[in-house]
């Protein structure tokens, strides 16, 4: 009998591998502004058959670099039973800065259905709003920190002066790169970079990695990290106070934290990847690190299973394939790091060399595999719950292969969809969000439009990827 069962399992895998994939444009291309360009933002969120997206779009007049006047717009799309998509939009901010790769917006949904948006920040206090009603974009409540026009202008011209603790709903100040993630239970998390010592000189502000979890019970954010006590030389405190406690997840004097990404395994364990940069800000990073948080715990562990003391410092942080990545990327790493995780919790980290291809390395038994090129240099890869791994590359080229629970391949990569300009699916810079497991949809995609081989940063579309 076991032979029959095994044969049946293999047949199911073969059928899964060969299932036809189709793509449907659900939001026709829209014009977006230069400031919509990013590698960190999470511009897409999904709930049942409803899709939310946020983008920086042109305003009524041209906006010079580091000037203001772009629009941050939230959109909500709903699919009717007959398959028709209808869209509504809401202008969230009418004075967004023209700061490409920094002031793009991220969107997330909590378990009660409220829509969270973080936007228009480059070393600013939190600019953050939440919908007034669940699953609605008609009205938003600002839960960030108001900033004067003069201070905003200064932040765009290397005059960042926000020395006091942040007063927004999310901890921290001088925020950049906010990204939202949901775990397997729908709980909402946010990652970001912030200044632990915001009153110091620029190089001494301790730009650290922040990680926070949203609690629906009291509509508040809880920082996950370790206590760092700072004094009046580090932060501007009200009279009578001599110290303040910050809770970064990652922090090291003289080093900046970039691109914290989260992925969750089938048991809801959290896997975290991030990049380090020595000395100051910039597009090239030195190396990548990794942490694991067991389900429902705020304790973190390195790649070998050793518990970190939070915040994670440079000496303790386990590095992703350090020797080989140093050889493969001698000039450093570019920002778009990505992490995915197999059914039983084996993470794969994809890294971009500054002057070369993307590589991926898998963690097993406390060791990182020899990095291999990412298939088709795909911007993102994801595991699904059916024993398959997906990759989304420029084209749009969608690749898929079967894997065992540990993520080891049991078939070769094969192209299951190829985009084309005729139906609007020639795409690039793809961001993929898995659809609910009980739907016919596999993924929803947010992407830029590809025209004559050139990626158009000024055009964005949304696509529904389904299996037939």
ABEGO torsion letter per residue (X at the ends): XAAAAAAAAAAAAAAAAABBBBBBBABBBBBBBAAABBAABBABBBBEABBBBBBBBBBABBBBBGBBGBBBBBBBBBBBAAGBBBBBBBBABAABBBBBGAABBBBBBBAAGBBBBBBGBBGBBBBBBBBABBGBAABBBBABBBBBAAAAAAAAAGBBBBABBBABABBEBGBBGBBBBBBAAGBBBBBBBBBABAABBAAAAGBBBBBBBBBAAAGBBBBBEBBBBBBAAABBBBBGBABBBBBBABBBBGBBBBGBBBBBBAAGBBBBBBBBBBGBBEABBABBBBBBBBBGBABBBBAAGBBBBOBBBAAABBBBGAAAAAAABAAEBBABBBBBBBAAGBBBBBBBBAABBBBBBBBBGGBBBBBBBBBGGBABBBBBAAGBBBBBBBOBBBBBBBBBAAGBBABBBBBABBBBAAAGABBBGBBBBBBBAABABABBBBBBBBBGGBBBAABBBBBBBBBX
